[in-house]
Amino acid sequence: MLYREAGDYKTSYSKDNQTFPIKFDRVAYYVLLAVAFGVVPFIINDYWANAVLVPFLIYAIATLGLNILIGYCGQLSLGTGGFMAVGAYASYKLMTTFPDVSLIIHILLAGGITALVGMLFGLPSLRIKGFYLAVATLASQFFLVWLFNRVPWFYNYSASGQISAPERQVLGVNVTGPNVDAWAQYLICLVFVVGSAWLSRNLTRGSIGRSWMAIRDMDIAAEIIGVNPLKAKLTAFGVSSFFIGIAGALLFTVYLGAAEVGEAFGISKSFLILFMVIIGGLGSILGSFLGAAFMVLLPVLLKNLLVGGMNWPTDVAVHFQFVIVGGLIVAFLIVEPHGMAQLWRVAKEKLRLWPFPH
């Protein structure tokens, strides 16, 4: 059968340690990338871009960031929406202050600024953990939203208090502003997703990732064997906030175009990203993508099925969505704490042993 290791010999340590040890997985990965970059941009339309693909890619980056902090380092955080707001407002200030600099540089710098803010709010993790750390990060969420609401400098003294992304181009193509092509929005988000996933995978497989997981599993034992808790926790907060800041910058500049901090980056955004991590799977790169895909596709599916197909009222369909998500979170926490990623791993293991699965 195709899905086997038999005959797929490894002749070096690097090949034995590669991300996709089975040839079928490697081929599928490259085919997926080829389709994502070479086919989808030519067939995408505004509906699929705005309703599914672009929000999925942006939320996947944010979920990657939060998964690094919670899933790999074991540090609870409820301030994701606030850190996304930092990325959004940082990119806005950079775009309006330095209009001649590339948007890509602005987004990366916004991620760097968010990383510094995240490390600052991560300092309490050196003394507290668990529920108390979650409350501390929740306080950062409310503080950041209050700050961006109350200090006019952040929104350039606009009378409405709203920020709007100026029109910017990348390689001569509009990616922000009113006249943006769907394929351009999709491609710029896809580039950041691929880069974020590649960086996350390499960090979690290296010495930094092992120190994160040692802190997560037993911080006292990790410190005894030489892991520096200060360095491990602050790097986790920094890397996590970097990805979340990039997601916030993309959400504002490429997807929304205009935002008000309370509506776009409120506490509901923090819980949404947290639900993606729980449903997708803690401590899993793949789980971040599965959780983001599920939480983005579910509202679209329910809207088309219940509202469009069965003529349900929209508000009833929205509340039914909350019921489904809440039930799934409880079910995953009880039955399969490692989420959809673990279900996928079990299915792959059975496929490898087919026709004699255990």
Backbone torsions as a table, in degrees:
resi	resn	phi	psi	omega
1	MET	NA	165.7	-177.4
2	LEU	-70.6	-40.5	-170.6
3	TYR	-89.8	72.1	-177.8
4	ARG	-142.2	152.9	171.2
5	GLU	-87.4	-16.2	-175.8
6	ALA	-57.5	126.5	-179.7
7	GLY	84.0	-6.5	179.3
8	ASP	-98.5	80.5	-172.6
9	TYR	-83.1	147.4	177.4
10	LYS	-107.0	130.5	-177.2
11	THR	-112.6	3.4	178.2
12	SER	-151.2	162.2	179.5
13	TYR	-64.6	-39.4	-179.1
14	SER	-62.7	-38.1	178.2
15	LYS	-69.9	-35.9	179.6
16	ASP	-69.5	-25.2	-176.2
17	ASN	-102.8	12.8	-176.3
18	GLN	-71.1	158.4	-175.2
19	THR	-62.2	-40.1	179.9
20	PHE	-115.7	91.6	-176.0
21	PRO	-70.8	-23.7	-179.5
22	ILE	-92.3	133.7	-175.3
23	LYS	-59.0	-37.8	-180.0
24	PHE	-59.2	-41.7	179.3
25	ASP	-65.1	-40.9	180.0
26	ARG	-63.6	-44.4	-180.0
27	VAL	-64.0	-43.5	179.8
28	ALA	-62.6	-37.4	179.1
29	TYR	-63.7	-46.2	-178.9
30	TYR	-70.3	-34.0	175.7
31	VAL	-65.0	-41.3	178.7
32	LEU	-62.3	-43.5	177.8
33	LEU	-63.7	-41.1	-179.7
34	ALA	-63.1	-41.4	178.4
35	VAL	-67.7	-41.7	-177.8
36	ALA	-63.5	-39.6	-178.0
37	PHE	-91.6	-31.0	-171.8
38	GLY	-104.3	-14.8	-175.9
39	VAL	-118.1	-52.1	-173.9
40	VAL	-56.6	-43.1	-179.7
41	PRO	-58.4	-23.7	-177.3
42	PHE	-89.9	-14.5	-178.0
43	ILE	-116.9	-5.0	-176.2
44	ILE	-71.3	145.8	173.9
45	ASN	-122.1	176.2	-175.3
46	ASP	-61.8	-38.0	-177.3
47	TYR	-65.0	-50.1	-178.4
48	TRP	-65.7	-33.7	179.1
49	ALA	-69.1	-49.7	-173.8
50	ASN	-78.9	-29.7	-175.8
51	ALA	-92.5	-29.2	-171.7
52	VAL	-126.6	-65.3	-164.1
53	LEU	-69.5	-49.9	-177.1
54	VAL	-65.6	-48.6	176.4
55	PRO	-62.1	-34.9	177.3
56	PHE	-61.6	-46.0	-178.8
57	LEU	-64.8	-41.7	-179.2
58	ILE	-67.0	-46.0	-179.9
59	TYR	-68.5	-27.7	176.2
60	ALA	-63.7	-39.4	177.5
61	ILE	-64.7	-45.3	179.2
62	ALA	-63.1	-39.8	179.6
63	THR	-67.8	-37.5	174.1
64	LEU	-56.8	-46.2	-178.8
65	GLY	-62.8	-47.3	-179.0
66	LEU	-67.9	-33.9	179.1
67	ASN	-66.1	-33.9	175.9
68	ILE	-62.2	-41.6	-176.7
69	LEU	-74.0	-47.3	-176.0
70	ILE	-87.1	-50.9	-173.7
71	GLY	-73.0	-37.8	-176.4
72	TYR	-96.5	-33.4	-177.1
73	CYS	-107.9	-12.5	176.1
74	GLY	73.5	23.1	-179.9
75	GLN	-104.1	112.9	-177.9
76	LEU	-69.1	140.9	179.6
77	SER	-145.3	133.8	174.2
78	LEU	-121.1	22.6	-177.8
79	GLY	-110.1	21.9	-174.8
80	THR	-60.9	-42.4	180.0
81	GLY	-61.3	-40.1	178.3
82	GLY	-64.7	-40.2	179.3
83	PHE	-70.4	-32.6	173.0
84	MET	-64.5	-36.7	177.1
85	ALA	-64.1	-37.9	176.7
86	VAL	-59.9	-45.7	178.2
87	GLY	-62.3	-40.2	-179.3
88	ALA	-66.5	-48.8	-177.1
89	TYR	-71.5	-32.1	175.9
90	ALA	-65.5	-43.1	178.3
91	SER	-65.5	-36.5	178.7
92	TYR	-64.4	-46.3	180.0
93	LYS	-65.0	-38.7	179.4
94	LEU	-67.8	-41.4	-179.3
95	MET	-65.4	-37.6	-178.8
96	THR	-81.9	-26.1	-179.8
97	THR	-85.8	-36.9	-178.9
98	PHE	-124.0	76.0	-173.5
99	PRO	-68.1	-19.1	-176.8
100	ASP	-89.4	-7.4	-179.8
101	VAL	-84.5	145.9	-177.5
102	SER	-60.9	144.9	178.0
103	LEU	-61.2	-34.8	179.0
104	ILE	-59.4	-43.1	178.8
105	ILE	-64.4	-41.1	179.2
106	HIS	-60.6	-42.9	-178.6
107	ILE	-67.2	-42.0	178.1
108	LEU	-65.0	-41.0	177.4
109	LEU	-65.6	-37.3	176.5
110	ALA	-62.1	-39.1	175.1
111	GLY	-63.3	-40.0	177.9
112	GLY	-64.8	-41.2	177.5
113	ILE	-63.5	-42.1	178.7
114	THR	-64.4	-35.3	177.8
115	ALA	-61.6	-42.3	178.5
116	LEU	-64.4	-42.6	178.3
117	VAL	-64.5	-41.1	179.2
118	GLY	-63.3	-39.9	177.5
119	MET	-66.0	-35.1	177.3
120	LEU	-63.5	-46.9	179.5
121	PHE	-76.6	-11.1	176.7
122	GLY	-85.1	-7.8	179.9
123	LEU	-58.1	-37.5	177.6
124	PRO	-59.7	-21.1	-179.2
125	SER	-65.0	-15.4	177.9
126	LEU	-73.5	-19.7	-178.2
127	ARG	-115.7	-29.1	-175.7
128	ILE	-125.8	161.2	178.6
129	LYS	-154.6	173.4	178.1
130	GLY	67.9	-134.9	-176.5
131	PHE	-58.9	-39.6	-177.1
132	TYR	-67.5	-35.9	175.8
133	LEU	-67.8	-38.3	177.5
134	ALA	-60.7	-40.7	178.3
135	VAL	-66.1	-38.9	179.4
136	ALA	-63.8	-42.8	178.7
137	THR	-70.8	-31.0	175.0
138	LEU	-63.8	-37.1	176.2
139	ALA	-63.6	-37.1	177.7
140	SER	-64.3	-35.4	177.0
141	GLN	-59.1	-51.2	-178.0
142	PHE	-67.9	-35.9	179.9
143	PHE	-66.1	-44.2	-177.6
144	LEU	-66.6	-41.5	177.2
145	VAL	-62.5	-42.9	177.4
146	TRP	-61.7	-41.5	-178.3
147	LEU	-62.5	-46.8	-178.2
148	PHE	-71.9	-20.8	175.9
149	ASN	-80.6	-36.1	-169.1
150	ARG	-96.3	-19.2	-178.3
151	VAL	-104.1	105.5	-174.6
152	PRO	-62.1	-22.5	-178.6
153	TRP	-58.6	-33.4	-176.7
154	PHE	-68.0	-31.3	177.6
155	TYR	-110.5	27.8	174.0
156	ASN	54.6	38.0	174.3
157	TYR	58.5	30.5	177.9
158	SER	-67.3	140.3	-178.2
159	ALA	-65.3	-31.8	-178.6
160	SER	-84.7	-15.5	-176.2
161	GLY	76.9	9.4	-178.3
162	GLN	-101.0	148.7	175.2
163	ILE	-108.1	141.6	-179.9
164	SER	-128.0	134.4	-177.3
165	ALA	-75.8	125.3	175.2
166	PRO	-66.9	160.5	179.6
167	GLU	-73.1	124.3	-179.8
168	ARG	-134.7	154.4	-179.0
169	GLN	-120.9	151.1	171.2
170	VAL	-127.7	117.9	-176.8
171	LEU	56.6	37.6	176.4
172	GLY	80.6	7.2	-178.8
173	VAL	-115.9	132.9	178.6
174	ASN	-67.9	126.3	177.3
175	VAL	-119.7	-12.3	173.3
176	THR	-134.0	164.5	-179.3
177	GLY	97.8	-174.0	-174.0
178	PRO	-73.9	-31.2	-174.2
179	ASN	-105.1	79.1	-176.8
180	VAL	-119.8	133.7	176.0
181	ASP	-81.2	145.1	-178.1
182	ALA	-61.3	-39.9	-177.5
183	TRP	-67.7	-29.4	178.1
184	ALA	-70.3	-42.7	175.0
185	GLN	-58.2	-46.5	-177.9
186	TYR	-62.6	-45.6	-174.6
187	LEU	-66.6	-42.3	-178.1
188	ILE	-66.8	-37.0	176.2
189	CYS	-68.3	-38.1	179.9
190	LEU	-63.6	-40.7	178.8
191	VAL	-60.8	-44.3	179.2
192	PHE	-67.4	-34.9	178.9
193	VAL	-65.9	-47.0	-179.7
194	VAL	-62.2	-43.2	178.1
195	GLY	-64.2	-40.9	179.9
196	SER	-66.3	-42.6	179.7
197	ALA	-65.3	-41.8	178.7
198	TRP	-63.0	-44.8	179.5
199	LEU	-66.1	-42.4	179.2
200	SER	-61.8	-44.4	-178.9
201	ARG	-61.7	-43.1	-178.3
202	ASN	-71.4	-36.2	178.4
203	LEU	-67.4	-43.1	-176.5
204	THR	-72.4	-22.0	178.8
205	ARG	-90.3	-8.6	-177.2
206	GLY	-96.7	-166.1	-177.4
207	SER	-66.2	-34.3	177.9
208	ILE	-63.9	-45.2	178.7
209	GLY	-63.6	-38.1	178.5
210	ARG	-66.6	-35.5	176.9
211	SER	-68.4	-37.3	175.7
212	TRP	-60.1	-47.7	-176.2
213	MET	-69.1	-31.0	176.0
214	ALA	-65.8	-41.9	176.5
215	ILE	-64.3	-39.6	-179.9
216	ARG	-64.0	-45.1	-174.0
217	ASP	-73.6	-44.6	177.6
218	MET	-164.5	99.5	-171.7
219	ASP	-65.8	-34.2	-179.6
220	ILE	-67.6	-45.3	177.9
221	ALA	-64.4	-37.5	179.1
222	ALA	-62.2	-41.8	179.3
223	GLU	-66.6	-35.1	179.6
224	ILE	-64.9	-38.1	-178.2
225	ILE	-86.0	5.3	171.3
226	GLY	111.4	2.6	177.5
227	VAL	-77.7	128.5	178.9
228	ASN	-82.2	108.3	-177.1
229	PRO	-63.9	-33.8	178.1
230	LEU	-61.0	-50.0	-178.8
231	LYS	-65.9	-43.5	-176.1
232	ALA	-64.7	-48.0	-176.1
233	LYS	-69.8	-41.7	-178.6
234	LEU	-70.3	-36.1	175.9
235	THR	-66.1	-36.3	177.0
236	ALA	-63.6	-45.1	177.4
237	PHE	-63.7	-39.8	-178.4
238	GLY	-66.6	-49.3	-179.4
239	VAL	-65.4	-42.9	178.5
240	SER	-59.6	-47.5	-179.0
241	SER	-67.3	-30.5	176.9
242	PHE	-60.6	-48.8	179.4
243	PHE	-66.4	-40.9	-179.8
244	ILE	-65.6	-37.9	176.8
245	GLY	-64.1	-40.8	176.1
246	ILE	-62.2	-42.4	178.0
247	ALA	-61.7	-42.2	178.1
248	GLY	-64.3	-40.3	178.2
249	ALA	-64.5	-42.2	178.2
250	LEU	-67.5	-39.4	179.7
251	LEU	-60.6	-40.3	-179.5
252	PHE	-76.8	-52.1	-170.8
253	THR	-74.9	-47.2	-171.6
254	VAL	-91.0	-40.1	-171.7
255	TYR	-93.1	-59.1	-175.2
256	LEU	-78.9	-44.3	-177.2
257	GLY	83.0	-32.0	176.6
258	ALA	-148.8	146.7	-175.2
259	ALA	-153.7	152.2	170.0
260	GLU	-123.2	130.2	-164.4
261	VAL	-59.0	-39.8	-177.5
262	GLY	-66.2	-35.5	-178.0
263	GLU	-84.2	-42.8	-173.9
264	ALA	-84.0	-28.1	-172.4
265	PHE	-131.8	34.3	179.9
266	GLY	-75.8	-172.2	-177.0
267	ILE	-63.6	-28.7	178.5
268	SER	-62.0	-32.3	177.7
269	LYS	-66.8	-38.8	178.3
270	SER	-62.3	-44.5	-179.7
271	PHE	-69.2	-34.5	178.2
272	LEU	-60.4	-48.2	179.4
273	ILE	-65.0	-38.4	178.0
274	LEU	-62.9	-40.9	178.1
275	PHE	-63.5	-36.6	177.4
276	MET	-61.7	-40.7	179.5
277	VAL	-66.5	-44.5	-177.3
278	ILE	-65.4	-47.1	-177.8
279	ILE	-70.3	-39.7	-179.2
280	GLY	-70.0	-44.1	179.9
281	GLY	134.1	124.2	178.2
282	LEU	-69.6	140.3	176.5
283	GLY	67.8	36.9	-178.7
284	SER	-144.0	126.8	175.6
285	ILE	-66.5	-45.7	178.2
286	LEU	-61.3	-39.2	-179.9
287	GLY	-60.2	-33.0	177.5
288	SER	-62.5	-41.2	179.4
289	PHE	-71.9	-39.7	179.8
290	LEU	-65.7	-43.0	178.9
291	GLY	-64.3	-42.8	178.4
292	ALA	-64.4	-42.0	179.9
293	ALA	-63.2	-42.1	-178.8
294	PHE	-64.0	-47.0	-175.6
295	MET	-72.5	-21.9	176.1
296	VAL	-84.7	-40.2	-176.4
297	LEU	-76.5	-30.8	-176.2
298	LEU	-58.4	-49.5	178.4
299	PRO	-61.4	-37.6	179.3
300	VAL	-65.1	-43.4	179.7
301	LEU	-63.9	-46.0	-178.9
302	LEU	-65.7	-37.2	179.3
303	LYS	-63.9	-43.6	-179.0
304	ASN	-73.2	-35.3	-176.4
305	LEU	-80.9	-49.5	-173.7
306	LEU	-84.8	-47.1	-177.8
307	VAL	-78.6	-49.8	-178.0
308	GLY	-75.9	-40.3	-175.2
309	GLY	-89.1	-37.0	-174.2
310	MET	-112.3	3.1	176.6
311	ASN	58.9	36.1	174.2
312	TRP	-72.6	150.6	171.2
313	PRO	-63.0	145.9	-176.2
314	THR	-61.8	-40.5	-178.5
315	ASP	-66.1	-34.7	177.4
316	VAL	-66.4	-40.8	178.9
317	ALA	-63.6	-39.2	178.9
318	VAL	-64.3	-44.2	178.8
319	HIS	-66.8	-34.4	176.2
320	PHE	-65.1	-34.5	175.1
321	GLN	-61.3	-43.4	177.9
322	PHE	-60.7	-39.6	179.3
323	VAL	-62.7	-44.6	-179.0
324	ILE	-63.4	-47.7	-178.4
325	VAL	-63.0	-44.4	178.9
326	GLY	-62.0	-43.9	177.9
327	GLY	-62.5	-40.2	179.5
328	LEU	-66.5	-39.0	179.4
329	ILE	-62.5	-45.4	178.1
330	VAL	-62.5	-43.2	-178.6
331	ALA	-63.7	-44.4	-179.6
332	PHE	-66.3	-40.5	179.9
333	LEU	-63.9	-31.3	-178.9
334	ILE	-87.8	-50.0	-171.7
335	VAL	-87.2	-46.7	-176.2
336	GLU	-139.6	86.6	-176.5
337	PRO	-62.4	-20.9	-179.2
338	HIS	-89.3	6.6	167.8
339	GLY	72.5	-161.2	-176.4
340	MET	-65.1	-28.3	179.3
341	ALA	-62.8	-39.7	178.6
342	GLN	-67.8	-38.9	175.9
343	LEU	-60.4	-38.9	178.2
344	TRP	-67.1	-39.9	178.3
345	ARG	-64.4	-41.1	178.2
346	VAL	-63.8	-42.6	178.6
347	ALA	-62.2	-40.8	178.3
348	LYS	-65.1	-39.5	179.7
349	GLU	-64.4	-40.2	177.2
350	LYS	-66.9	-36.1	178.9
351	LEU	-66.9	-36.4	178.6
352	ARG	-65.3	-31.9	-178.4
353	LEU	-94.5	-2.0	-178.8
354	TRP	-59.5	139.8	9.1
355	PRO	-92.8	23.2	-179.8
356	PHE	-123.1	57.2	179.8
357	PRO	-69.5	146.3	178.0
358	HIS	-94.5	NA	NA
